[in-house]
Every structure is written in structure tokens, then in C-alpha cells.
Amino acid sequence: MNKFCILLVVVLSVIGNSAAFVPIARSAPSTRVVAFAEGDDSQSSFSSRTVERGVSVDQDGKSNVWAIEPKMEISTKSSEEKTQTALIAGGGLAVFAAIAGLALTNLPDPNQF
């Protein structure tokens, strides 16, 4: 009975201190302003508004959304640097396998107890 009471107190204190049952605080929705250049005088409006890339509005007032392709990255590593990186990664994997194998072979026999 005493162990049950202690367990009950521990469980209730953990549940009471956790934030799992607290409602999520909702923040106010943010608004986005989309600006598009229509002429030479509208260039000054870009500094005061947020410009969203990949979105436009056509003359009918319908929104158009398109994908923006990411910039291509060119690898500047030489073949020697790539080989060195592969050797270091392979060595780290071998060391990890050796440590894991050593730990698993030295586990106590479960039938011994």
C-alpha cells in the first residue's frame, strides 16, 4: 500500500509539472504585403513593403504561385580531399563497430541469474 501511494504521488507530480496538458498559446496571425513594380515611381515602395518571391497577381486579380529553383552548388573539393574525407568516415565507422562489438561480446549471460 505504501509503495502504491508513493508511486501515485510521483506520477501526479510528474503530470502536474509537465506542459503536455497546457493549451498552446496562439499568436496573432501575421499579414504579408506583396508589392509589384508597375512603373518607375513604385521603386520607392519596395523599401517600405515586404516582397514575396514566387508570387504574383495577374490582371484579373488571381494569385499566381510558382516554384523558385535553388542555386546550383558546385563542389570545389579535389579528389584528394574527397578521398581523405571518405577514409576518415570509414575509420570512424570501423572504430564504432569495434566498440559496439566489444560491448556486445562482454555482456553477462542472462541464464546465469
Buried (B, 14 or more C-beta within 10 A) or exposed (E): EEEEEEEEEEEEEEEEEEEEEEEEEEEEEEEEEEBEEEEEEEEEBEEEEEBEEEBEEEEEEEEEEEEEEEEEEEEEEEEEEEEEEEEEEEEEEEEEEEEEEEEEEEEEEEEEE
